[in-house]
Amino acid sequence: MSGHSSRLSADLRWVEAMLTDLQRQIDELAGELRALSHLVHVHTLASLRADTDSTVASATPTEADDAR
């Protein structure tokens, strides 16, 4: 019976180690996801600014327009 108990204890330690490792991987992936989300947000803002700047630039008279 003690052999069965020690085997169960070893299995439990293995499961706990696997769960700890899984939690570490989840935390790491969550961090990477937050970083990617931030990059997408920054890229989106930059794209919106570029669109706005090009719209404003096309609506603003240029030197060539002033020469006419």
Backbone as CSV, one residue per row, in Angstrom:
resi,resn,N_x,N_y,N_z,CA_x,CA_y,CA_z,C_x,C_y,C_z
1,MET,0.817,-1.195,0.000,0.000,0.000,0.000,0.860,1.258,0.000
2,SER,2.029,1.220,0.681,2.885,2.398,0.732,3.480,2.679,-0.648
3,GLY,3.699,1.645,-1.463,4.189,1.837,-2.830,3.176,2.606,-3.658
4,HIS,1.915,2.257,-3.460,0.832,2.942,-4.168,0.758,4.397,-3.718
5,SER,0.925,4.640,-2.436,0.863,5.985,-1.877,2.031,6.841,-2.386
6,SER,3.222,6.252,-2.442,4.373,7.027,-2.923,4.244,7.315,-4.417
7,ARG,3.680,6.377,-5.163,3.459,6.586,-6.603,2.435,7.705,-6.808
8,LEU,1.388,7.700,-6.003,0.361,8.735,-6.082,0.967,10.092,-5.739
9,SER,1.814,10.123,-4.732,2.479,11.353,-4.322,3.395,11.861,-5.443
10,ALA,4.126,10.972,-6.083,5.005,11.349,-7.190,4.186,11.876,-8.363
11,ASP,3.078,11.220,-8.638,2.203,11.673,-9.723,1.633,13.058,-9.416
12,LEU,1.260,13.268,-8.169,0.720,14.562,-7.766,1.774,15.662,-7.922
13,ARG,3.004,15.373,-7.539,4.086,16.367,-7.707,4.312,16.671,-9.185
14,TRP,4.239,15.629,-10.035,4.414,15.819,-11.472,3.291,16.704,-12.027
15,VAL,2.060,16.422,-11.623,0.923,17.225,-12.080,1.077,18.670,-11.620
16,GLU,1.480,18.875,-10.375,1.688,20.241,-9.865,2.777,20.953,-10.651
17,ALA,3.849,20.252,-10.984,4.937,20.854,-11.766,4.445,21.228,-13.163
18,MET,3.643,20.362,-13.761,3.098,20.643,-15.083,2.149,21.848,-15.039
19,LEU,1.337,21.921,-14.011,0.423,23.055,-13.870,1.187,24.360,-13.646
20,THR,2.246,24.301,-12.868,3.080,25.489,-12.635,3.713,25.940,-13.941
21,ASP,4.234,24.994,-14.716,4.844,25.328,-15.999,3.795,25.888,-16.967
22,LEU,2.623,25.304,-16.967,1.534,25.783,-17.823,1.146,27.209,-17.445
23,GLN,1.080,27.499,-16.157,0.755,28.850,-15.709,1.833,29.833,-16.142
24,ARG,3.094,29.423,-16.077,4.194,30.283,-16.528,4.065,30.586,-18.016
25,GLN,3.739,29.557,-18.806,3.569,29.743,-20.243,2.384,30.667,-20.550
26,ILE,1.309,30.505,-19.815,0.130,31.370,-19.989,0.499,32.816,-19.676
27,ASP,1.215,33.021,-18.580,1.640,34.379,-18.207,2.543,34.983,-19.282
28,GLU,3.445,34.178,-19.810,4.352,34.654,-20.858,3.570,35.023,-22.116
29,LEU,2.653,34.173,-22.521,1.837,34.457,-23.702,0.948,35.680,-23.494
30,ALA,0.427,35.840,-22.292,-0.394,37.019,-21.991,0.438,38.289,-22.129
31,GLY,1.683,38.242,-21.672,2.575,39.389,-21.817,2.856,39.699,-23.278
32,GLU,3.085,38.663,-24.065,3.323,38.855,-25.493,2.081,39.410,-26.177
33,LEU,0.919,38.936,-25.785,-0.329,39.431,-26.356,-0.537,40.905,-26.021
34,ARG,-0.226,41.287,-24.782,-0.330,42.707,-24.405,0.624,43.558,-25.240
35,ALA,1.837,43.067,-25.464,2.806,43.814,-26.274,2.324,43.944,-27.718
36,LEU,1.799,42.868,-28.283,1.270,42.928,-29.648,0.075,43.865,-29.742
37,SER,-0.780,43.816,-28.749,-1.943,44.706,-28.718,-1.494,46.159,-28.690
38,HIS,-0.455,46.442,-27.903,0.079,47.800,-27.835,0.638,48.229,-29.195
39,LEU,1.367,47.334,-29.858,1.919,47.651,-31.174,0.816,47.928,-32.192
40,VAL,-0.241,47.134,-32.166,-1.364,47.354,-33.078,-2.006,48.705,-32.788
41,HIS,-2.164,49.027,-31.534,-2.761,50.310,-31.140,-1.897,51.471,-31.645
42,VAL,-0.590,51.389,-31.419,0.327,52.444,-31.862,0.303,52.561,-33.384
43,HIS,0.316,51.426,-34.075,0.289,51.433,-35.542,-1.020,52.045,-36.048
44,THR,-2.123,51.696,-35.407,-3.422,52.246,-35.809,-3.438,53.756,-35.628
45,LEU,-2.944,54.231,-34.495,-2.896,55.675,-34.264,-2.006,56.358,-35.294
46,ALA,-0.864,55.758,-35.600,0.046,56.343,-36.583,-0.614,56.382,-37.962
47,SER,-1.339,55.332,-38.319,-2.032,55.294,-39.606,-3.117,56.356,-39.668
48,LEU,-3.850,56.504,-38.584,-4.900,57.524,-38.555,-4.297,58.920,-38.672
49,ARG,-3.182,59.140,-37.998,-2.508,60.445,-38.098,-2.024,60.689,-39.515
50,ALA,-1.452,59.668,-40.143,-0.951,59.808,-41.513,-2.101,60.114,-42.464
51,ASP,-3.239,59.433,-42.286,-4.419,59.702,-43.114,-4.900,61.125,-42.908
52,THR,-4.936,61.548,-41.660,-5.377,62.907,-41.345,-4.405,63.925,-41.933
53,ASP,-3.108,63.670,-41.776,-2.105,64.586,-42.312,-2.204,64.686,-43.831
54,SER,-2.417,63.560,-44.519,-2.507,63.605,-45.981,-3.794,64.293,-46.420
55,THR,-4.866,64.132,-45.663,-6.121,64.809,-45.972,-5.959,66.314,-45.788
56,VAL,-5.333,66.700,-44.704,-5.092,68.123,-44.436,-4.149,68.688,-45.484
57,ALA,-3.117,67.936,-45.835,-2.147,68.403,-46.828,-2.807,68.584,-48.188
58,SER,-3.702,67.698,-48.572,-4.350,67.825,-49.875,-5.354,68.973,-49.871
59,ALA,-5.850,69.341,-48.723,-6.804,70.439,-48.631,-6.108,71.787,-48.457
60,THR,-4.827,71.774,-48.149,-4.060,73.002,-47.931,-3.440,73.432,-49.255
61,PRO,-3.570,74.698,-49.631,-2.964,75.161,-50.892,-1.450,75.023,-50.854
62,THR,-0.879,74.608,-51.970,0.564,74.465,-52.063,1.139,75.698,-52.723
63,GLU,2.466,75.766,-52.805,3.105,76.889,-53.458,2.703,76.944,-54.936
64,ALA,2.538,75.792,-55.553,2.124,75.753,-56.958,0.722,76.341,-57.101
65,ASP,-0.162,76.053,-56.145,-1.512,76.617,-56.178,-1.449,78.125,-55.997
66,ASP,-0.556,78.587,-55.118,-0.437,80.012,-54.853,0.091,80.758,-56.069
67,ALA,0.920,80.096,-56.893,1.531,80.727,-58.060,0.521,80.994,-59.162
68,ARG,-0.597,80.275,-59.122,-1.589,80.442,-60.178,-2.280,81.693,-59.999
